[in-house]
């Protein structure tokens, strides 16, 4: 058997409406993980106290 390191091919970023997945670098054991980035889809509005009747 050859002693060469196994490598995974580079995968392009996966893009959805509010989600992006990116391939991470391989660790010392050769495990390649994926990073998940969520974009916020809620809008924050400054709170205003209601008018008194």
C-alpha positions as CSV (number, residue, x, y, z in Angstrom):
1,X,0.0,0.0,0.0
2,X,1.2,3.5,-0.7
3,X,1.8,5.9,2.2
4,X,0.3,8.9,0.4
5,X,-2.3,11.1,2.2
6,X,-5.9,10.8,1.0
7,X,-7.4,14.1,0.1
8,X,-10.9,15.1,-0.6
9,X,-11.7,17.2,-3.7
10,X,-12.6,20.9,-3.0
11,X,-16.3,21.3,-2.9
12,X,-17.9,24.6,-3.9
13,X,-19.9,26.5,-1.3
14,X,-23.5,25.4,-1.0
15,X,-25.9,28.3,-1.0
16,X,-29.6,28.4,-0.1
17,X,-31.9,31.3,0.8
18,X,-30.7,31.7,4.4
19,X,-28.0,29.1,4.6
20,X,-24.4,28.7,3.4
21,X,-22.3,25.6,3.8
22,X,-18.5,25.6,3.3
23,X,-16.0,22.8,3.3
24,X,-13.4,23.0,6.1
25,X,-9.8,22.0,5.9
26,X,-8.9,18.4,6.8
27,X,-7.6,17.8,10.4
28,X,-4.6,15.6,11.4
29,X,-6.7,12.4,11.0
30,X,-8.0,13.4,7.5
31,X,-11.5,14.3,8.6
32,X,-13.1,16.9,6.4
33,X,-16.0,18.7,8.0
34,X,-18.5,21.3,6.8
35,X,-19.2,24.7,8.3
36,X,-22.8,25.9,8.4
37,X,-23.6,29.7,8.3
38,X,-27.1,30.9,8.9
39,X,-28.2,34.4,7.9
40,X,-30.8,36.0,10.1
41,X,-34.2,36.2,8.5
42,X,-35.9,38.0,11.4
43,X,-35.9,41.8,11.5
44,X,-35.2,43.5,14.8
45,X,-37.3,46.6,15.4
46,X,-36.5,49.1,18.2
47,X,-39.1,48.7,21.0
48,X,-41.4,51.7,21.5
49,X,-43.7,51.9,24.5
50,X,-47.3,51.9,23.5
51,X,-49.4,55.1,23.7
52,X,-51.5,55.5,26.8
53,X,-55.2,55.8,26.3
